[in-house]
Amino acid sequence: MPTLPLPSDYPQFLAELEGHIRETQVRAALAVNSELVQLYWRIGRQILQRQQQQGWGAKVVDQLAQDLRQEFPEASGFSSRNLKYMRAFAQAWPDASIVQQLVAQIPWGHNVRLLDKVADPTERTWYVQQTIENGWSRNVLAAQVESGLYHRQGRAVSNFSRTLPAPQSELAQQILKDPYTFDFLSLGAEAQERDLEQGLLGHVRSFLLELGKGFALVGSQYHLEVGGQDYYLDLVFYHLRLRCFVIIDLKMGEFKPEDSGKMNFYLAAADDLLRHPTDQPTIGLVLCKSQNRVVAEYALRGLNQPIGVAEWQLTRALPAELRRSLPTSEELDAALGVPDSPEA
């Protein structure tokens, strides 16, 4: 049987059809996840109610897990441990409408991570919303929780409320954090600002993840010519949601008032030379190793360009409970047999 020639628009038709199928598969997977999470919540609520009303103990939950696995051998979610997570899930989210409209939109594994790591309901809700908005994987969510993103978001010193119109000022404030955590970098004691810049560019995916959703890298050491003189901006980004350029000036030391004046100049030049008529005003971020927030606030007060100031760090501070569990220097010396220092 001879092969009939295909219509000229067949490849386009096939691509469109494949796209529809994939979209449907994604929607079906999301629907299945939502139903599963809501099922787990209902099971958890019933267990919780019986524990409260009838005094069910751990042995009853263990027996329930055994019976459910026997009845549904193809299902993998009815272990005793998972049933206890379901109970904790129902206790953490008592409102069925919140579960249906919000929490059920992220996978069960994400919810388990939040149950393990976040006790405060408001903070937990924020991480759920951010996961939905940013499409975080389970590991990315865990990393963001571990880095304390909720407590860092929107904390940078800035003059946005005075230099940007609402709601642009509020949105700009929320995209900045303080401090920024660059755990993916290894810098020696003699590292310079250029080393920091190259390290960030060498780990650009991790850097963009730490910056947050919406940042697109435009260039590094971006050249501007002003008055016949050459200037080079450390890092230039475009923020897709703010619809503006974002200039980052990297500092290896403490923030100084003159740093804000330099950034003010960069922003004025960028608005003239880079900014498109439909773009919002360019924003600057001075990213320094340390800062005195009072000094930074005074430095930004008289400037007319939107500038933020934040710190960067390579490693996060240890939690207090972990610090308490670590040995002191004296204890380490004793364990290693190091003799006591002679008295002066």
C-alpha positions in Angstrom: 0.0 0.0 0.0 1.6 3.3 -1.0 2.4 5.8 1.6 0.2 8.9 1.3 2.0 12.3 1.5 1.4 14.1 4.8 -0.2 17.5 4.8 2.2 20.4 5.0 0.8 21.5 8.4 1.1 18.0 9.9 4.3 18.7 12.0 2.6 21.7 13.5 -0.6 19.8 14.2 1.4 16.9 15.8 3.3 19.4 18.0 0.1 21.1 19.2 -1.5 17.7 19.9 1.6 16.5 21.9 1.4 19.8 23.9 -2.2 19.3 24.7 -1.5 15.7 25.9 1.4 16.8 28.1 -0.7 19.6 29.6 -3.5 17.1 30.4 -1.0 14.7 31.9 0.4 17.4 34.2 -3.1 18.5 35.2 -4.0 14.8 35.9 -0.9 14.3 38.0 -1.7 17.5 40.0 -5.3 16.4 40.5 -4.1 13.0 41.7 -1.7 14.6 44.1 -4.4 16.9 45.5 -6.8 14.0 46.0 -4.0 12.0 47.7 -3.1 14.8 50.1 -6.8 15.4 51.0 -7.2 11.7 51.6 -4.2 11.7 53.9 -5.7 14.7 55.8 -9.1 12.9 56.2 -7.3 9.8 57.5 -5.2 11.9 59.9 -8.2 13.8 61.2 -10.1 10.6 61.9 -7.1 9.1 63.8 -6.7 12.4 65.7 -10.3 12.4 66.7 -10.3 8.9 67.9 -7.1 9.5 69.9 -8.7 12.5 71.5 -12.1 10.9 72.1 -11.2 7.2 72.7 -7.6 7.4 73.8 -6.1 5.4 70.9 -2.5 4.6 71.4 0.4 3.9 69.1 -0.4 0.2 69.0 -3.8 0.8 67.4 -2.1 3.0 64.7 0.4 0.2 64.1 -2.4 -2.3 63.7 -4.3 0.0 61.4 -1.2 0.3 59.2 -0.9 -3.4 59.0 -4.5 -3.9 58.1 -4.5 -1.2 55.4 -1.4 -2.5 53.8 -2.9 -6.0 53.7 -6.1 -4.6 52.1 -4.2 -2.3 49.7 -0.9 -4.0 48.9 -0.3 -1.9 45.8 -0.3 1.3 47.9 2.9 2.5 49.5 1.5 5.2 51.8 0.0 3.3 54.7 3.1 2.6 56.9 2.7 3.3 60.6 5.2 6.1 60.2 3.1 7.7 57.4 -0.1 7.3 59.4 1.5 9.3 62.2 2.5 12.0 59.7 -1.2 12.1 58.6 -2.3 12.7 62.2 0.3 15.4 62.6 -0.8 16.9 59.2 -4.4 17.1 60.3 -3.4 18.6 63.6 -1.2 21.2 61.8 -3.9 22.1 59.3 -7.3 21.9 61.1 -9.1 23.9 58.4 -10.3 21.6 55.5 -10.8 24.6 53.1 -7.1 25.7 53.6 -6.0 22.1 52.9 -8.1 21.9 49.7 -7.3 25.3 48.3 -3.6 25.6 49.4 -1.8 22.8 51.0 -3.1 20.1 48.7 -1.4 21.9 45.8 2.1 20.7 46.9 3.2 17.0 47.0 2.9 15.0 50.2 6.7 14.7 50.5 6.9 18.5 50.6 4.2 18.6 53.4 6.1 16.1 55.4 9.3 18.2 55.2 7.4 21.2 56.5 5.9 19.2 59.3 9.4 18.2 60.3 11.0 21.6 60.0 8.5 24.4 60.6 6.4 24.7 63.7 4.9 28.2 63.2 1.6 28.1 61.2 2.2 31.5 59.5 5.7 30.6 58.4 4.5 27.1 57.2 1.8 28.8 55.1 4.4 31.2 53.6 6.6 28.3 52.5 3.6 26.5 50.9 2.8 29.6 49.0 6.4 30.1 47.9 6.6 26.5 46.8 3.5 26.8 44.6 4.7 30.1 43.1 8.3 29.1 42.5 7.8 25.3 41.7 10.3 24.3 44.3 11.4 20.6 44.4 11.5 18.9 47.8 15.2 19.4 48.1 15.0 23.1 47.2 12.2 23.6 49.7 14.3 21.9 52.4 17.3 24.1 51.6 15.2 27.3 51.7 13.7 26.3 55.1 17.2 25.4 56.4 18.5 28.8 55.3 15.8 30.6 57.2 14.5 32.3 54.0 11.2 33.3 55.7 13.1 35.4 58.3 15.5 36.9 55.7 13.0 37.9 53.0 12.4 41.6 52.8 14.9 42.5 55.5 17.4 44.5 53.5 17.9 48.2 54.4 16.4 50.3 51.5 14.9 53.6 50.6 12.3 52.0 48.3 9.3 53.4 50.1 10.5 57.0 49.3 12.0 56.4 45.8 9.5 54.0 44.2 5.8 54.2 43.8 3.5 51.7 45.4 3.0 48.8 44.8 6.5 48.7 43.1 8.2 49.7 46.4 6.6 46.9 48.4 7.4 44.3 45.7 10.9 45.5 45.4 11.4 45.3 49.2 10.1 41.7 49.2 12.5 40.5 46.5 15.5 41.5 48.6 16.7 39.6 51.6 19.3 40.0 54.3 21.6 38.2 54.6 22.2 36.4 51.4 23.7 32.9 51.9 26.3 31.7 49.5 27.0 28.2 51.0 28.0 27.0 47.6 31.1 29.2 47.6 34.6 28.5 49.0 36.6 31.7 49.4 40.0 32.0 51.0 41.0 34.7 53.5 42.8 36.7 50.8 39.8 36.7 48.3 39.0 39.9 46.5 35.7 41.2 45.1 36.6 39.8 41.7 37.0 36.3 43.3 33.5 36.7 44.8 32.1 37.7 41.5 33.7 34.8 39.6 32.6 32.4 42.3 29.0 33.5 42.0 29.1 33.3 38.2 30.7 29.9 38.4 27.7 28.7 40.4 25.1 30.8 38.6 22.2 28.4 39.1 22.7 28.4 42.9 23.2 32.1 42.8 20.0 32.7 40.9 18.1 30.4 43.3 19.4 32.4 46.3 18.4 35.7 44.6 14.9 34.4 44.0 12.4 34.0 41.2 12.5 36.5 38.4 16.1 37.4 38.1 17.7 37.1 34.6 21.5 37.7 34.3 22.3 40.4 31.8 26.1 40.5 32.4 29.1 41.0 34.6 31.6 43.8 34.6 28.9 45.5 32.4 30.5 48.5 30.6 29.0 52.0 30.7 30.6 55.0 29.2 29.7 58.3 31.0 31.3 61.6 30.0 34.0 59.9 28.0 35.0 57.7 31.0 34.6 53.9 31.4 32.7 52.4 34.3 32.1 48.7 34.9 29.1 47.4 36.9 29.8 44.2 38.9 26.6 42.4 38.1 23.5 43.5 36.1 20.2 41.6 36.1 16.8 42.2 34.8 13.9 41.3 37.0 11.0 39.9 35.0 8.3 40.8 37.6 9.5 44.2 38.6 10.2 45.0 34.9 13.5 46.8 35.7 17.2 46.4 35.7 18.9 45.5 39.0 22.5 46.4 39.6 24.5 44.6 42.2 27.7 46.0 43.6 29.8 43.5 45.5 31.9 44.4 48.6 34.3 42.2 50.5 34.2 44.4 53.5 31.9 46.5 55.6 29.4 48.9 54.0 30.6 52.5 53.8 28.4 55.6 53.2 30.4 56.3 50.0 29.2 53.0 48.6 25.7 54.3 48.3 26.9 57.4 46.5 28.7 55.3 44.0 25.5 53.2 43.4 23.4 56.3 43.1 25.7 57.4 40.2 25.4 53.9 38.6 21.6 54.0 38.7 21.3 57.4 37.2 23.6 56.4 34.4 21.8 53.1 33.8 18.4 54.8 33.7 19.7 57.0 30.9 21.8 54.4 29.0 20.0 51.0 29.6 16.5 51.6 30.6 13.8 51.3 28.0 10.9 53.8 28.2 8.5 51.0 29.3 10.9 49.8 32.1 10.5 50.7 35.7 13.4 52.6 37.4 16.6 50.7 37.9 17.2 49.3 41.4 20.6 49.0 43.1 21.8 46.5 45.7 25.0 47.0 47.6 26.0 43.5 48.8 28.6 43.7 51.5 30.3 41.4 54.0 28.9 43.3 57.0 27.0 46.5 57.7 25.8 48.8 60.4 22.1 49.2 59.6 21.9 52.6 61.2 24.8 53.9 59.0 23.2 52.3 56.0 19.8 54.0 56.7 21.5 57.4 57.1 23.5 56.8 53.9 20.4 56.1 51.8 18.2 58.8 53.4 19.1 61.7 51.1 19.5 59.8 47.8 16.8 59.9 45.1 17.7 56.5 43.5 16.2 53.2 44.8 19.0 51.4 46.7 19.1 48.4 49.0 21.9 47.3 51.3 22.3 43.7 52.5 25.0 41.4 53.8 26.3 38.2 52.3 27.6 35.2 54.2 29.3 31.9 53.2 27.9 29.8 56.0 24.9 30.1 58.2 25.3 30.6 61.9 24.9 27.4 63.9 21.5 27.0 65.7 21.8 27.7 69.5 21.0 24.1 70.4 23.8 22.9 68.2 26.3 25.4 69.5 25.5 24.2 73.0 26.2 20.6 72.0 29.7 21.4 70.6 32.7 21.1 72.9 34.5 24.2 74.1 38.1 24.9 73.2 39.2 23.8 76.7 37.3 20.5 76.2 38.9 20.0 72.8 42.4 20.7 74.3 41.8 18.2 77.1 40.6 15.5 74.7 43.6 16.0 72.5 46.0 16.1 75.4 47.1 19.7 74.8 48.8 21.1 77.9 47.3 24.2 79.6 48.9 27.5 78.6 51.2 28.9 81.3 49.8 31.8 83.3 51.1 35.2 82.4 
